[in-house]
Amino acid sequence: MAVTKARTGPALPRVPASTVLAYYLTSYRRTWRAGLFSSFFLPTLMVVGFGLGVGSYVDQGVDGVSYLHWLVPGLLASTAVQVAALESTFPVFSGFQWSKIYFGQYAAPLRVGDIVTGHLAFVLFRVLTAGTAFLLVTAAFGALRSVWALAVLPVLALLTLALAAPIFAYSAWAPTDTYLTILSRLAVLPMMLFAGVFFPVESLPVVLRQVAYLSPLWHAVDLCRAATLGIAPQWSIPGHLLYLAGWGLGGWFLACRAFRRRLVV
């Protein structure tokens, strides 16, 4: 007796991470106007307050340039840190605890890597739009001394991945939102204060200086400062880029692992 094999239809196409990004962009269409105001107002306030206000008391400048020109690249990098940390803490925690959107996405034909990558892409979009606005404001103040300042944007993108990916893993693991506040106070805020944004790292004690060199923000600040001033960075460019890429790649794997533990029952 002949045996007929059951016909199986073609496998469902895998939904790519771009679909996850499209979801966040669609949601962002309802709130982008409020963010547009802050994207230009806050950089203007920071440049006027710190660059011109505090800078007026720094008569001799820093490293041979005015305090405004020296400060701007640090502010660019620290702004990327603020946006990346904000978008990688409570929104990720909410996706598991409150809105539970990740569970809905995983129920669709999405893999854990798609969910993480798509959301990271949206964080990258938010940082690059804020960074572009900051560049326009600082250019209006004449605070950019080199055409290489445009290289700041890819540096900010790499810094975003280096910070957002590990924070994704931490936020997915956090049992309560109190842990997100702890992260901000004990890690994000000290890093912004002591990574060469407002004053040279070399003025710190030796032990704190070594800790500052380990932070991804210092590496990004050194690259941004070299780009906006048109000078060589303190450390090698490939070394900076590889260090930031290592944080981003390692953080992505940790985030996928943390997401998988929460989503796969």
Buried (B, 14 or more C-beta within 10 A) or exposed (E): EEEEEEEEEEEEEEBBBEBBBBBBBEEBEEEEEEBEEEBBEBBBEBBBEBBBEEBEEBEEEBEEBBBBBBBBBBBBBBBBBBBBBBBBBBBBBBBBBEEEBBEEBBEEEBBBBBBBBBBBBBBBBBBBBBBBBBBEBBEEBEBBBEEBBEBBBEBBBBBBBBBBBBBBBBBBBBEEBEBBEEBBEEBBBBBBEBBBBBBEBEEBEEEEBEBBBEBBBBBBBBBBBBBBBEBEBBBEBEEBBEBBEEBBEBBBEBBBBBBBEBBEE
